[in-house]
Amino acid sequence: MTDHRKPSAAEHRRMRSAARLYAVQALFQMEAAGQTAEKVAREFETHRFGAIYDEDEMAEGDPDLFRRLVGEAVNWQARIDQMTDRALVAKWPIDRIDPVLRALFRAAGAELLDPATPPKVVITEFVDVARAFFPDGREPKFVNAVLDHMAREARPEAF
């Protein structure tokens, strides 16, 4: 956004949704390319937020939420991965699942550990992210089940 007006509630929600999607992409890229959180975050904020590729405009992301999710996913990765492992079937430890889903569970786990967003909102938002990556697959239902389990562990008082 080039103007300096305050975003509407709908724009703010879209920016937060975009930040979640970008956080998953950034965490995936960090793992795939072995890059630091700081380097990837800078690249996303500079080259992805609001960028235009072949006439497709990328959504403007909420930079504060994006940085918080990426940073917390890195800071709390061991705890989040353990929560994810407990939510997965025993035969499927987190290191055996799709790397996009692993990144998604880490970003969602970071937001679940932060009391600012209700867990049901986090689950709904990240199921939507799963749909964006896997529009025709069963992954969104799988993500819903895993995140529900993680949310109940992270924030039992919210249920």
DRENGU-921426 format. One record per atom (N, C-alpha, C): y, x, z; residue number from 0; atom name; residue in one letter. Coordinates in nm, 3 decimals, padded with zeros to 5 digits, always signed. Last residue first. Example, Ala and Ser with C-alpha at 12.3 -4.5 7.8 and 13.67 -1.06 7.14 Angstrom:
2
py	px	pz	nuba	sevo	kolro
-00.225	+01.285	+00.708	1	N	s
-00.106	+01.367	+00.714	1	CA	s
+00.003	+01.290	+00.787	1	C	s
-00.569	+01.319	+00.780	0	N	a
-00.450	+01.230	+00.780	0	CA	a
-00.330	+01.320	+00.780	0	C	a
//
This chain:
159
py	px	pz	nuba	sevo	kolro
-02.440	-01.110	+02.487	158	N	f
-02.538	-01.207	+02.436	158	CA	f
-02.577	-01.308	+02.542	158	C	f
-02.284	-00.919	+02.595	157	N	a
-02.222	-00.999	+02.489	157	CA	a
-02.316	-01.108	+02.438	157	C	a
-02.430	-00.765	+02.767	156	N	e
-02.341	-00.866	+02.827	156	CA	e
-02.280	-00.959	+02.722	156	C	e
-02.554	-00.570	+02.612	155	N	p
-02.631	-00.688	+02.654	155	CA	p
-02.543	-00.800	+02.710	155	C	p
-02.479	-00.360	+02.412	154	N	r
-02.386	-00.453	+02.477	154	CA	r
-02.457	-00.579	+02.523	154	C	r
-02.697	-00.202	+02.326	153	N	a
-02.566	-00.140	+02.353	153	CA	a
-02.476	-00.229	+02.437	153	C	a
-02.908	-00.388	+02.297	152	N	e
-02.923	-00.271	+02.384	152	CA	e
-02.787	-00.216	+02.424	152	C	e
-02.800	-00.569	+02.122	151	N	r
-02.849	-00.620	+02.251	151	CA	r
-02.872	-00.505	+02.350	151	C	r
-02.752	-00.399	+01.906	150	N	a
-02.639	-00.463	+01.975	150	CA	a
-02.681	-00.512	+02.113	150	C	a
-03.011	-00.332	+01.821	149	N	m
-02.920	-00.227	+01.871	149	CA	m
-02.806	-00.287	+01.954	149	C	m
-03.100	-00.586	+01.737	148	N	h
-03.171	-00.515	+01.844	148	CA	h
-03.079	-00.408	+01.907	148	C	h
-02.917	-00.630	+01.531	147	N	d
-02.927	-00.726	+01.641	147	CA	d
-02.994	-00.659	+01.762	147	C	d
-02.977	-00.418	+01.361	146	N	l
-02.848	-00.419	+01.431	146	CA	l
-02.848	-00.518	+01.547	146	C	l
-03.234	-00.497	+01.271	145	N	v
-03.217	-00.370	+01.344	145	CA	v
-03.086	-00.372	+01.423	145	C	v
-03.175	-00.744	+01.143	144	N	a
-03.272	-00.737	+01.253	144	CA	a
-03.252	-00.610	+01.337	144	C	a
-02.987	-00.665	+00.946	143	N	n
-02.954	-00.767	+01.045	143	CA	n
-03.046	-00.756	+01.167	143	C	n
-03.141	-00.484	+00.795	142	N	v
-03.022	-00.437	+00.867	142	CA	v
-02.984	-00.536	+00.977	142	C	v
-03.325	-00.668	+00.686	141	N	f
-03.372	-00.558	+00.770	141	CA	f
-03.257	-00.506	+00.856	141	C	f
-03.151	-00.820	+00.532	140	N	k
-03.226	-00.885	+00.640	140	CA	k
-03.278	-00.781	+00.739	140	C	k
-03.058	-00.618	+00.350	139	N	p
-02.965	-00.690	+00.440	139	CA	p
-03.036	-00.759	+00.557	139	C	p
-03.306	-00.532	+00.215	138	N	e
-03.237	-00.449	+00.314	138	CA	e
-03.138	-00.524	+00.402	138	C	e
-03.426	-00.653	+00.012	137	N	r
-03.451	-00.712	+00.143	137	CA	r
-03.374	-00.638	+00.253	137	C	r
-03.198	-00.657	-00.276	136	N	g
-03.311	-00.616	-00.195	136	CA	g
-03.326	-00.692	-00.065	136	C	g
-02.980	-00.689	-00.434	135	N	d
-03.099	-00.766	-00.469	135	CA	d
-03.219	-00.738	-00.379	135	C	d
-02.776	-00.524	-00.336	134	N	p
-02.748	-00.665	-00.363	134	CA	p
-02.874	-00.749	-00.388	134	C	p
-02.723	-00.289	-00.155	133	N	f
-02.855	-00.339	-00.194	133	CA	f
-02.845	-00.489	-00.228	133	C	f
-02.453	-00.241	-00.101	132	N	f
-02.537	-00.131	-00.148	132	CA	f
-02.670	-00.180	-00.206	132	C	f
-02.364	-00.494	-00.023	131	N	a
-02.290	-00.421	-00.126	131	CA	a
-02.375	-00.308	-00.185	131	C	a
-02.541	-00.556	+00.182	130	N	r
-02.545	-00.635	+00.058	130	CA	r
-02.473	-00.564	-00.055	130	C	r
-02.448	-00.374	+00.374	129	N	a
-02.584	-00.357	+00.319	129	CA	a
-02.598	-00.434	+00.188	129	C	a
-02.201	-00.494	+00.425	128	N	v
-02.204	-00.360	+00.367	128	CA	v
-02.341	-00.335	+00.303	128	C	v
-02.297	-00.729	+00.546	127	N	d
-02.221	-00.738	+00.420	127	CA	d
-02.217	-00.602	+00.350	127	C	d
-02.401	-00.613	+00.772	126	N	v
-02.495	-00.681	+00.683	126	CA	v
-02.427	-00.698	+00.546	126	C	v
-02.161	-00.530	+00.885	125	N	f
-02.249	-00.428	+00.830	125	CA	f
-02.364	-00.488	+00.748	125	C	f
-02.043	-00.779	+00.959	124	N	e
-01.974	-00.687	+00.869	124	CA	e
-02.070	-00.586	+00.805	124	C	e
-02.237	-00.884	+01.137	123	N	t
-02.201	-00.956	+01.014	123	CA	t
-02.137	-00.861	+00.913	123	C	t
-02.228	-00.685	+01.342	122	N	i
-02.352	-00.714	+01.269	122	CA	i
-02.320	-00.780	+01.135	122	C	i
-01.960	-00.704	+01.428	121	N	v
-02.013	-00.576	+01.375	121	CA	v
-02.137	-00.603	+01.290	121	C	v
-01.960	-00.965	+01.522	120	N	v
-01.872	-00.930	+01.410	120	CA	v
-01.923	-00.801	+01.345	120	C	v
-02.135	-00.943	+01.735	119	N	k
-02.172	-01.032	+01.625	119	CA	k
-02.086	-01.005	+01.501	119	C	k
-01.996	-00.766	+01.911	118	N	p
-02.116	-00.722	+01.841	118	CA	p
-02.154	-00.812	+01.722	118	C	p
-01.639	-00.751	+01.881	117	N	p
-01.758	-00.824	+01.927	117	CA	p
-01.881	-00.784	+01.845	117	C	p
-01.471	-00.444	+01.929	116	N	t
-01.515	-00.544	+01.831	116	CA	t
-01.638	-00.616	+01.885	116	C	t
-01.426	-00.281	+02.154	115	N	a
-01.313	-00.348	+02.089	115	CA	a
-01.356	-00.459	+01.993	115	C	a
-01.627	-00.129	+02.276	114	N	p
-01.614	-00.270	+02.313	114	CA	p
-01.503	-00.346	+02.240	114	C	p
-01.834	+00.073	+02.092	113	N	d
-01.693	+00.052	+02.124	113	CA	d
-01.672	-00.096	+02.156	113	C	d
-02.090	+00.070	+02.007	112	N	l
-02.065	+00.139	+02.134	112	CA	l
-01.920	+00.123	+02.181	112	C	l
-02.068	-00.048	+01.757	111	N	l
-02.132	-00.124	+01.865	111	CA	l
-02.106	-00.061	+02.002	111	C	l
-01.960	+00.159	+01.609	110	N	e
-01.874	+00.043	+01.639	110	CA	e
-01.935	-00.042	+01.751	110	C	e
-02.180	+00.329	+01.600	109	N	a
-02.053	+00.378	+01.656	109	CA	a
-01.964	+00.260	+01.694	109	C	a
-02.361	+00.167	+01.468	108	N	g
-02.388	+00.206	+01.606	108	CA	g
-02.262	+00.254	+01.674	108	C	g
-02.246	+00.162	+01.214	107	N	a
-02.253	+00.038	+01.292	107	CA	a
-02.276	+00.069	+01.439	107	C	a
-02.283	+00.432	+01.144	106	N	a
-02.148	+00.375	+01.148	106	CA	a
-02.147	+00.248	+01.234	106	C	a
-02.566	+00.447	+01.165	105	N	r
-02.480	+00.536	+01.246	105	CA	r
-02.339	+00.480	+01.256	105	C	r
-02.653	+00.259	+00.981	104	N	f
-02.687	+00.239	+01.123	104	CA	f
-02.601	+00.328	+01.212	104	C	f
-02.551	+00.381	+00.746	103	N	l
-02.504	+00.249	+00.788	103	CA	l
-02.532	+00.227	+00.937	103	C	l
-02.702	+00.615	+00.734	102	N	a
-02.556	+00.624	+00.748	102	CA	a
-02.499	+00.491	+00.798	102	C	a
-02.953	+00.494	+00.696	101	N	r
-02.930	+00.580	+00.812	101	CA	r
-02.780	+00.593	+00.839	101	C	r
-02.913	+00.369	+00.452	100	N	l
-02.934	+00.287	+00.572	100	CA	l
-02.911	+00.369	+00.698	100	C	l
-02.891	+00.598	+00.295	99	N	v
-02.778	+00.504	+00.300	99	CA	v
-02.791	+00.416	+00.424	99	C	v
-03.144	+00.720	+00.328	98	N	p
-03.024	+00.784	+00.384	98	CA	p
-02.900	+00.694	+00.387	98	C	p
-03.419	+00.521	+00.434	97	N	d
-03.323	+00.551	+00.327	97	CA	d
-03.196	+00.611	+00.387	97	C	d
-03.613	+00.674	+00.699	96	N	i
-03.555	+00.561	+00.627	96	CA	i
-03.455	+00.610	+00.524	96	C	i
-03.705	+00.888	+00.842	95	N	r
-03.787	+00.846	+00.729	95	CA	r
-03.725	+00.729	+00.653	95	C	r
-03.543	+00.931	+01.061	94	N	d
-03.540	+01.034	+00.956	94	CA	d
-03.626	+00.996	+00.835	94	C	d
-03.602	+00.715	+01.231	93	N	i
-03.479	+00.712	+01.150	93	CA	i
-03.479	+00.817	+01.039	93	C	i
-03.952	+00.625	+01.203	92	N	p
-03.839	+00.690	+01.270	92	CA	p
-03.720	+00.703	+01.175	92	C	p
-04.161	+00.402	+01.167	91	N	w
-04.049	+00.436	+01.081	91	CA	w
-03.935	+00.500	+01.160	91	C	w
-04.354	+00.323	+01.341	90	N	k
-04.397	+00.406	+01.228	90	CA	k
-04.281	+00.456	+01.143	90	C	k
-04.216	+00.151	+01.517	89	N	a
-04.255	+00.286	+01.561	89	CA	a
-04.294	+00.378	+01.446	89	C	a
-03.945	-00.013	+01.364	88	N	v
-04.088	-00.012	+01.394	88	CA	v
-04.127	+00.133	+01.423	88	C	v
-03.625	+00.025	+01.527	87	N	l
-03.714	+00.032	+01.411	87	CA	l
-03.859	+00.022	+01.456	87	C	l
-03.504	+00.038	+01.770	86	N	a
-03.494	-00.089	+01.698	86	CA	a
-03.587	-00.092	+01.576	86	C	a
-03.541	+00.299	+01.845	85	N	r
-03.601	+00.195	+01.930	85	CA	r
-03.601	+00.059	+01.859	85	C	r
-03.388	+00.422	+01.645	84	N	d
-03.533	+00.445	+01.652	84	CA	d
-03.601	+00.336	+01.734	84	C	d
-03.132	+00.338	+01.726	83	N	t
-03.188	+00.293	+01.598	83	CA	t
-03.339	+00.308	+01.598	83	C	t
-03.105	+00.476	+01.967	82	N	m
-03.098	+00.329	+01.967	82	CA	m
-03.161	+00.274	+01.839	82	C	m
-03.119	+00.735	+01.861	81	N	q
-03.222	+00.690	+01.956	81	CA	q
-03.224	+00.537	+01.964	81	C	q
-02.888	+00.738	+01.704	80	N	d
-03.018	+00.754	+01.639	80	CA	d
-03.131	+00.709	+01.731	80	C	d
-02.697	+00.715	+01.909	79	N	i
-02.708	+00.609	+01.809	79	CA	i
-02.845	+00.617	+01.741	79	C	i
-02.738	+00.960	+02.044	78	N	r
-02.754	+00.833	+02.115	78	CA	r
-02.776	+00.718	+02.017	78	C	r
-02.679	+01.141	+01.835	77	N	a
-02.811	+01.144	+01.902	77	CA	a
-02.837	+01.011	+01.972	77	C	a
-02.408	+01.070	+01.762	76	N	q
-02.520	+01.058	+01.669	76	CA	q
-02.656	+01.054	+01.739	76	C	q
-02.158	+01.063	+01.876	75	N	w
-02.265	+00.990	+01.945	75	CA	w
-02.393	+00.981	+01.861	75	C	w
-01.999	+01.210	+01.698	74	N	n
-02.002	+01.244	+01.841	74	CA	n
-02.122	+01.184	+01.913	74	C	n
-02.048	+01.075	+01.453	73	N	v
-02.083	+01.216	+01.468	73	CA	v
-02.097	+01.251	+01.617	73	C	v
-01.952	+00.824	+01.513	72	N	a
-02.089	+00.835	+01.461	72	CA	a
-02.137	+00.979	+01.474	72	C	a
-01.689	+00.885	+01.582	71	N	e
-01.782	+00.841	+01.687	71	CA	e
-01.927	+00.850	+01.642	71	C	e
-01.590	+00.961	+01.325	70	N	g
-01.587	+01.052	+01.439	70	CA	g
-01.686	+01.015	+01.547	70	C	g
-01.632	+00.726	+01.174	69	N	v
-01.692	+00.853	+01.132	69	CA	v
-01.699	+00.949	+01.250	69	C	v
-01.485	+00.538	+01.328	68	N	l
-01.628	+00.519	+01.301	68	CA	l
-01.696	+00.649	+01.262	68	C	l
-01.226	+00.652	+01.327	67	N	r
-01.296	+00.627	+01.454	67	CA	r
-01.446	+00.614	+01.430	67	C	r
-01.161	+00.655	+01.055	66	N	r
-01.174	+00.782	+01.129	66	CA	r
-01.250	+00.764	+01.259	66	C	r
-01.165	+00.371	+01.008	65	N	f
-01.248	+00.465	+00.931	65	CA	f
-01.271	+00.594	+01.009	65	C	f
-00.965	+00.279	+01.183	64	N	l
-01.104	+00.237	+01.203	64	CA	l
-01.199	+00.333	+01.131	64	C	l
-00.745	+00.412	+01.064	63	N	d
-00.779	+00.433	+01.206	63	CA	d
-00.924	+00.395	+01.233	63	C	d
-00.734	+00.323	+00.796	62	N	p
-00.764	+00.464	+00.825	62	CA	p
-00.803	+00.488	+00.971	62	C	p
-00.870	+00.068	+00.637	61	N	d
-00.799	+00.088	+00.763	61	CA	d
-00.831	+00.231	+00.809	61	C	d
-00.843	+00.104	+00.277	60	N	g
-00.917	+00.098	+00.403	60	CA	g
-00.825	+00.115	+00.523	60	C	g
-00.801	-00.075	-00.013	59	N	e
-00.731	+00.007	+00.085	59	CA	e
-00.806	-00.008	+00.216	59	C	e
-01.057	-00.069	-00.263	58	N	a
-00.983	-00.136	-00.156	58	CA	a
-00.913	-00.033	-00.068	58	C	a
-01.007	+00.054	-00.587	57	N	m
-01.079	+00.064	-00.462	57	CA	m
-00.994	-00.002	-00.354	57	C	m
-00.995	-00.111	-00.893	56	N	e
-00.916	-00.059	-00.780	56	CA	e
-01.002	-00.061	-00.655	56	C	e
-01.098	-00.027	-01.201	55	N	d
-01.146	-00.088	-01.077	55	CA	d
-01.068	-00.027	-00.962	55	C	d
-01.008	+00.121	-01.417	54	N	e
-00.946	-00.009	-01.395	54	CA	e
-01.002	-00.085	-01.275	54	C	e
-01.143	+00.367	-01.365	53	N	d
-01.177	+00.283	-01.480	53	CA	d
-01.132	+00.139	-01.458	53	C	d
-01.035	+00.358	-01.042	52	N	y
-01.132	+00.425	-01.128	52	CA	y
-01.168	+00.328	-01.240	52	C	y
-00.783	+00.406	-00.813	51	N	i
-00.822	+00.324	-00.928	51	CA	i
-00.913	+00.409	-01.017	51	C	i
-00.768	+00.396	-00.451	50	N	a
-00.772	+00.466	-00.580	50	CA	a
-00.814	+00.370	-00.691	50	C	a
-00.769	+00.293	-00.192	49	N	g
-00.672	+00.241	-00.288	49	CA	g
-00.671	+00.308	-00.424	49	C	g
-00.928	+00.572	-00.080	48	N	f
-00.854	+00.455	-00.031	48	CA	f
-00.752	+00.413	-00.136	48	C	f
-01.003	+00.813	-00.218	47	N	r
-01.077	+00.688	-00.234	47	CA	r
-00.996	+00.566	-00.194	47	C	r
-00.848	+01.046	-00.175	46	N	h
-00.895	+01.015	-00.309	46	CA	h
-00.966	+00.881	-00.326	46	C	h
-00.759	+01.060	+00.094	45	N	t
-00.675	+01.107	-00.015	45	CA	t
-00.716	+01.051	-00.150	45	C	t
-00.963	+00.957	+00.250	44	N	e
-00.829	+00.903	+00.268	44	CA	e
-00.737	+00.942	+00.152	44	C	e
-01.179	+01.115	+00.158	43	N	f
-01.179	+00.969	+00.141	43	CA	f
-01.039	+00.914	+00.151	43	C	f
-01.095	+01.375	+00.234	42	N	e
-01.122	+01.343	+00.093	42	CA	e
-01.117	+01.192	+00.069	42	C	e
-01.081	+01.347	+00.514	41	N	r
-00.961	+01.379	+00.436	41	CA	r
-00.979	+01.342	+00.290	41	C	r
-01.353	+01.297	+00.569	40	N	a
-01.252	+01.197	+00.603	40	CA	a
-01.124	+01.221	+00.522	40	C	a
-01.471	+01.540	+00.488	39	N	v
-01.504	+01.416	+00.419	39	CA	v
-01.398	+01.309	+00.446	39	C	v
-01.353	+01.720	+00.673	38	N	k
-01.339	+01.741	+00.528	38	CA	k
-01.364	+01.611	+00.452	38	C	k
-01.435	+01.609	+00.921	37	N	e
-01.293	+01.625	+00.889	37	CA	e
-01.271	+01.638	+00.739	37	C	e
-01.714	+01.625	+00.912	36	N	a
-01.649	+01.495	+00.922	36	CA	a
-01.503	+01.505	+00.877	36	C	a
-01.837	+01.866	+00.672	35	N	t
-01.788	+01.827	+00.804	35	CA	t
-01.721	+01.690	+00.797	35	C	t
-02.134	+01.845	+00.463	34	N	q
-01.990	+01.864	+00.486	34	CA	q
-01.950	+01.816	+00.625	34	C	q
-02.386	+01.826	+00.339	33	N	g
-02.366	+01.918	+00.451	33	CA	g
-02.220	+01.947	+00.480	33	C	g
-02.436	+01.638	+00.150	32	N	a
-02.369	+01.760	+00.105	32	CA	a
-02.347	+01.862	+00.216	32	C	a
-02.570	+01.436	+00.292	31	N	a
-02.622	+01.482	+00.163	31	CA	a
-02.565	+01.618	+00.123	31	C	a
-02.408	+01.399	+00.522	30	N	e
-02.547	+01.439	+00.536	30	CA	e
-02.599	+01.500	+00.406	30	C	e
-02.162	+01.328	+00.406	29	N	m
-02.169	+01.440	+00.501	29	CA	m
-02.312	+01.492	+00.511	29	C	m
-02.237	+01.103	+00.256	28	N	q
-02.192	+01.224	+00.187	28	CA	q
-02.200	+01.346	+00.279	28	C	q
-02.295	+00.923	+00.466	27	N	f
-02.397	+00.958	+00.368	27	CA	f
-02.362	+01.091	+00.301	27	C	f
-02.042	+00.908	+00.581	26	N	l
-02.153	+00.962	+00.661	26	CA	l
-02.269	+01.002	+00.570	26	C	l
-01.902	+00.791	+00.365	25	N	a
-01.863	+00.923	+00.415	25	CA	a
-01.977	+00.987	+00.495	25	C	a
-02.029	+00.542	+00.338	24	N	q
-02.030	+00.637	+00.226	24	CA	q
-01.999	+00.778	+00.275	24	C	q
-01.965	+00.434	+00.590	23	N	v
-02.106	+00.452	+00.552	23	CA	v
-02.115	+00.555	+00.439	23	C	v
-01.686	+00.431	+00.565	22	N	a
-01.748	+00.511	+00.672	22	CA	a
-01.895	+00.537	+00.640	22	C	a
-01.648	+00.248	+00.358	21	N	y
-01.614	+00.389	+00.336	21	CA	y
-01.678	+00.479	+00.443	21	C	y
-01.727	+00.015	+00.495	20	N	l
-01.799	+00.058	+00.376	20	CA	l
-01.774	+00.207	+00.351	20	C	l
-01.527	+00.012	+00.693	19	N	r
-01.668	+00.019	+00.731	19	CA	r
-01.753	+00.069	+00.614	19	C	r
-01.296	-00.014	+00.540	18	N	a
-01.313	+00.106	+00.624	18	CA	a
-01.459	+00.123	+00.664	18	C	a
-01.333	-00.270	+00.434	17	N	a
-01.337	-00.153	+00.344	17	CA	a
-01.359	-00.025	+00.425	17	C	a
-01.297	-00.417	+00.670	16	N	s
-01.425	-00.423	+00.598	16	CA	s
-01.440	-00.303	+00.506	16	C	s
-01.030	-00.352	+00.720	15	N	r
-01.132	-00.315	+00.818	15	CA	r
-01.271	-00.317	+00.753	15	C	r
-00.911	-00.467	+00.495	14	N	m
-00.896	-00.323	+00.518	14	CA	m
-01.001	-00.273	+00.618	14	C	m
-00.973	-00.737	+00.537	13	N	r
-01.026	-00.666	+00.418	13	CA	r
-01.020	-00.515	+00.438	13	C	r
-00.824	-00.780	+00.772	12	N	r
-00.971	-00.795	+00.774	12	CA	r
-01.033	-00.721	+00.657	12	C	r
-00.566	-00.739	+00.666	11	N	h
-00.614	-00.653	+00.775	11	CA	h
-00.767	-00.659	+00.784	11	C	h
-00.549	-00.949	+00.486	10	N	e
-00.545	-00.811	+00.436	10	CA	e
-00.601	-00.715	+00.541	10	C	e
-00.555	-01.162	+00.672	9	N	a
-00.661	-01.150	+00.571	9	CA	a
-00.667	-01.008	+00.514	9	C	a
-00.319	-01.114	+00.814	8	N	a
-00.447	-01.113	+00.885	8	CA	a
-00.563	-01.095	+00.786	8	C	a
-00.110	-00.887	+00.618	7	N	s
-00.146	-01.019	+00.670	7	CA	s
-00.281	-01.009	+00.741	7	C	s
+00.042	-00.574	+00.716	6	N	p
-00.055	-00.652	+00.638	6	CA	p
-00.082	-00.788	+00.702	6	C	p
+00.391	-00.525	+00.728	5	N	k
+00.269	-00.538	+00.807	5	CA	k
+00.169	-00.620	+00.725	5	C	k
+00.542	-00.322	+00.475	4	N	r
+00.530	-00.445	+00.551	4	CA	r
+00.397	-00.444	+00.626	4	C	r
+00.602	-00.109	+00.312	3	N	h
+00.579	-00.083	+00.454	3	CA	h
+00.575	-00.210	+00.538	3	C	h
+00.437	-00.048	-00.003	2	N	d
+00.543	-00.107	+00.079	2	CA	d
+00.505	-00.091	+00.227	2	C	d
+00.206	+00.065	-00.095	1	N	t
+00.328	+00.146	-00.104	1	CA	t
+00.440	+00.085	-00.023	1	C	t
-00.118	+00.084	+00.000	0	N	m
+00.000	+00.000	+00.000	0	CA	m
+00.125	+00.089	+00.000	0	C	m
//
